[in-house]
């Protein structure tokens, strides 16, 4: 394998809190090992168009606490084609880039895998997605911040729910994964948590609401946006139909879950994975994602990493059920 003297770095897919911390870690680790580091604006789209610029320590000053990504992110139809990927490779040759580090999720790593197959450019991935649905890491960058954002928002919603004796159906992100809903639901003491991975049990949920109505002045139901029940509004309609005397309200948290300052956990995780990715490239690794497994850094092939987690921890489901009484 060609000696790595220069690396390129980009963020792709949905943004997540902590991406900037990862960018900072990659740039400063690259400089520590006397590498040239090029930032690539707008992900694969910027790579195809040659939107690269050399970064230094000052480029990443005062960004560790910022949400979003200073490198921006965008979809690229052109990179989906053989011709587009050829253009991207030619841009790397033009700037003298020997390897890439991609921060993103399954779409990002799927594109990286194809790029490696066609042009044999070494690429390592860093998991940046709020959904926490990638194999090969206990936590993805942005997940901890997202669930804390949900908890903070729902704590405020519960204040008004208790004041008016209301039932609130709160929809959180998670089209393909209910991990945000499950963990935040336990954290806020939800009466029910509805997720794509679990079979919808409307009768059980309705019975629980009926049993607890005299003991609680507010009730919170957390729904993942991809739940088979159809989302928060459909759940609210069914609750209202069964309990016409309830004051039922819906709150869709939406993109506030992606924004905000990253938590300390996400900043440290991003820093560890950024360092690991650069050192992995220098050690000859490619086609793998750096992750945190049981407290230690590990590398997982893209093929395995992009297979979404389809089963949630049964202990968390049991805890949610027990504590919802």
C-alpha positions in Angstrom: 0.0 0.0 0.0 1.2 3.5 -0.8 2.6 5.5 2.1 0.1 7.9 3.6 1.4 11.5 3.5 -1.9 13.4 2.9 -5.5 12.7 3.9 -8.9 14.1 3.0 -11.7 14.5 5.4 -15.5 14.9 4.9 -18.8 14.6 6.6 -21.8 13.1 4.8 -25.4 12.2 5.4 -27.4 13.8 8.2 -25.5 16.0 10.6 -25.1 15.0 14.2 -23.7 16.8 17.3 -20.1 16.0 17.7 -19.1 15.9 14.0 -17.0 19.1 14.6 -15.3 17.4 17.5 -14.4 14.5 15.2 -13.2 16.9 12.5 -11.0 18.7 15.0 -9.5 15.4 16.2 -8.7 14.1 12.7 -7.1 17.4 11.7 -4.9 17.7 14.8 -4.0 14.0 14.8 -3.0 14.3 11.1 -0.8 17.3 11.9 0.7 15.5 14.9 1.9 12.8 12.4 3.2 15.4 9.9 0.4 14.7 7.4 -1.2 17.2 5.1 -5.0 17.3 5.8 -7.5 18.5 3.3 -11.1 19.3 4.2 -13.7 18.4 1.7 -16.8 20.6 1.7 -20.3 19.1 1.2 -19.3 15.4 1.4 -19.2 13.4 -1.9 -20.6 16.3 -3.8 -17.6 18.5 -2.9 -15.3 15.6 -3.6 -16.6 15.2 -7.2 -16.4 19.0 -7.8 -12.9 19.4 -6.2 -14.0 21.6 -3.3 -10.9 20.7 -1.2 -8.8 23.0 1.0 -5.8 22.4 3.2 -6.6 22.6 6.9 -4.3 23.5 9.9 -4.7 23.8 13.6 -6.3 27.1 13.4 -8.9 25.7 11.0 -10.4 23.7 13.8 -10.0 26.1 16.7 -13.1 26.8 18.8 -15.3 24.2 17.1 -15.4 21.3 19.6 -18.5 22.8 21.3 -20.4 23.5 18.1 -23.2 21.4 16.6 -23.6 20.7 12.9 -20.5 20.4 10.7 -18.1 23.1 9.5 -17.5 21.0 6.4 -21.2 20.9 5.5 -23.0 17.9 4.1 -25.0 17.3 1.0 -26.4 14.6 -1.2 -24.5 13.8 -4.5 -26.4 12.1 -7.4 -23.2 12.4 -9.4 -21.2 10.3 -7.0 -23.7 7.5 -7.5 -22.5 7.0 -11.0 -19.2 5.3 -12.2 -18.4 8.6 -14.0 -18.9 10.6 -10.9 -16.7 8.4 -8.8 -14.0 8.6 -11.5 -14.2 12.4 -11.3 -13.8 12.2 -7.5 -10.8 10.0 -7.8 -9.2 12.4 -10.3 -9.7 15.2 -7.8 -7.9 13.2 -5.1 -5.0 12.7 -7.5 -5.0 16.4 -8.4 -4.6 17.4 -4.7 -2.3 14.5 -3.9 -4.6 12.9 -1.3 -3.5 9.4 -0.3 -6.4 8.3 1.9 -9.8 9.5 3.2 -11.7 9.6 6.4 -15.5 9.7 6.1 -17.7 10.8 9.0 -21.3 9.7 8.6 -23.7 6.7 8.6 -24.7 3.8 6.4 -25.1 5.7 3.2 -21.7 7.3 3.7 -20.0 4.0 4.3 -21.8 2.3 1.4 -20.5 5.0 -1.0 -17.0 4.6 0.5 -17.1 0.8 0.0 -17.9 1.3 -3.7 -15.2 3.9 -4.1 -12.6 1.5 -2.6 -13.7 -1.3 -4.9 -13.3 0.8 -8.0 -10.2 2.9 -7.2 -8.5 1.2 -4.3 -8.2 4.4 -2.3 -7.9 3.6 1.5 -10.8 4.9 3.4 -11.8 4.7 7.1 -15.1 5.7 8.6 -16.2 7.4 11.8 -19.8 6.8 12.9 -21.7 10.1 13.0 -25.5 9.6 13.3 -28.0 10.4 16.0 -29.8 7.0 15.4 -27.1 4.8 17.0 -28.1 2.1 14.5 -24.7 1.0 13.2 -23.0 -2.3 14.0 -19.5 -2.2 15.4 -19.9 0.6 18.0 -21.7 0.9 21.3 -22.6 4.5 20.6 -22.5 6.7 17.5 -21.4 10.3 17.6 -24.5 12.5 18.3 -26.7 9.8 19.9 -26.0 10.9 23.5 -26.7 14.6 22.7 -29.9 13.7 20.8 -31.4 11.6 23.6 -30.5 14.4 26.1 -32.2 16.9 23.9 -35.3 14.7 23.9 -35.2 14.3 27.6 -34.9 18.0 28.2 -37.8 18.8 25.8 -40.1 16.2 27.3 -39.4 17.3 30.8 -40.7 20.7 29.8 -43.7 19.1 28.0 -44.5 17.1 31.2 -44.7 20.4 33.2 -47.6 21.6 31.0 -49.1 18.2 30.8 -49.4 18.0 34.6 -50.8 21.5 34.7 -53.6 20.6 32.4 -54.0 16.9 33.1 -53.2 16.0 29.5 -51.9 13.0 27.5 -49.0 14.0 25.3 -47.9 11.9 22.3 -44.3 12.9 21.6 -42.7 11.8 18.3 -39.0 11.5 18.1 -36.6 10.7 15.2 -35.9 7.1 14.3 -37.3 6.1 10.9 -35.4 2.8 10.9 -34.4 2.6 14.6 -36.2 3.1 17.9 -33.1 3.5 20.0 -33.7 7.2 20.6 -37.3 6.6 21.6 -36.4 3.6 23.9 -33.6 5.2 25.9 -35.1 8.7 26.1 -38.5 7.1 27.0 -37.0 5.3 30.0 -35.2 8.5 30.9 -38.4 10.6 31.1 -40.6 7.9 32.6 -42.9 7.4 29.6 -46.1 5.5 30.1 -45.6 3.8 26.7 -42.7 3.6 24.1 -43.6 2.6 20.6 -40.7 1.7 18.3 -40.3 0.0 14.9 -38.5 -3.0 16.3 -41.3 -3.9 18.6 -44.8 -5.2 17.6 -47.4 -2.5 18.2 -49.5 -3.4 21.2 -52.3 -0.8 21.2 -54.5 -2.8 23.5 -51.8 -3.1 26.1 -51.0 0.6 25.8 -54.7 1.6 26.2 -55.1 -0.7 29.2 -52.1 0.9 30.9 -53.4 4.4 30.3 -56.8 3.4 31.8 -55.2 1.8 34.9 -52.9 4.8 35.6 -55.4 7.6 34.9 -56.3 8.0 38.6 -52.7 7.8 39.8 -51.1 10.2 37.4 -51.8 13.8 36.4 -50.0 13.5 33.1 -49.1 10.7 30.7 -46.4 10.7 28.1 -46.2 8.3 25.2 -43.0 8.3 23.1 -43.3 7.3 19.4 -40.5 6.7 17.0 -41.3 8.4 13.7 -40.9 5.0 11.8 -43.2 3.1 14.2 -45.7 0.8 12.4 -48.5 2.6 14.2 -48.1 5.5 11.7 -46.5 8.1 13.9 -47.7 10.3 16.7 -50.9 11.7 15.0 -52.3 8.2 14.3 -51.5 7.1 17.8 -53.2 10.2 19.2 -56.3 9.5 17.1 -56.6 6.0 18.4 -56.1 7.1 22.0 -58.7 9.9 21.6 -61.2 7.5 20.0 -60.8 5.1 22.9 -60.7 7.8 25.6 -62.8 10.7 24.2 -62.7 12.4 27.6 -58.9 12.7 27.5 -57.2 15.9 26.5 -54.7 14.5 24.0 -52.0 16.6 22.4 -49.2 15.8 19.9 -45.7 17.2 19.9 -43.2 16.3 17.1 -39.7 17.2 18.2 -38.2 17.0 14.7 -34.8 18.5 13.8 -34.1 20.0 17.2 -32.7 16.5 17.9 -29.9 17.0 15.4 -28.8 20.4 16.6 -27.2 21.9 19.7 -23.9 21.7 21.5 -22.6 18.1 21.7 -22.5 16.5 25.2 -19.2 15.8 26.9 -19.7 12.1 26.1 -20.1 12.9 22.4 -17.1 15.2 22.4 -14.9 12.6 24.0 -16.2 9.8 21.8 -15.6 11.9 18.6 -12.1 12.8 19.8 -11.2 9.1 20.5 -12.6 7.9 17.1 -10.9 10.8 15.2 -7.5 9.9 16.6 -8.1 6.2 15.9 -9.2 6.7 12.3 -6.0 8.6 11.4 -3.8 6.1 13.2 -5.7 3.3 11.5 -5.0 4.7 8.0 -1.4 5.0 8.9 -1.4 1.4 10.0 -2.7 0.3 6.6 -6.4 -0.2 7.5 -9.1 0.5 4.9 -12.8 -0.2 4.4 -13.5 -0.2 8.1 -15.3 1.9 10.6 -13.7 3.0 13.9 -16.0 2.3 16.9 -16.2 2.0 20.6 -16.8 -1.6 21.8 -16.9 -2.2 25.6 -14.9 0.9 26.2 -12.1 0.0 23.7 -11.5 1.2 20.2 -12.2 -1.4 17.5 -12.6 -1.5 13.7 -15.5 -3.1 11.8 -15.7 -3.7 8.1 -18.1 -1.4 6.3 -20.1 -4.5 5.1 -21.0 -5.3 8.7 -21.2 -1.8 10.1 -24.0 -0.7 7.6 -26.3 -3.6 8.6 -28.7 -1.8 10.9 -29.3 -3.1 14.3 -32.7 -4.8 14.1 -33.1 -6.0 17.7 -33.1 -3.8 20.7 -31.8 -4.8 24.2 -34.6 -6.9 25.7 -33.6 -5.8 29.2 -34.3 -2.1 28.2 -37.7 -3.2 26.9 -38.4 -5.0 30.2 -37.3 -2.0 32.3 -39.5 0.3 30.2 -42.5 -2.0 30.9 -41.9 -2.4 34.6 -41.4 1.3 35.3 -44.4 2.4 33.3 -46.8 1.3 36.0 
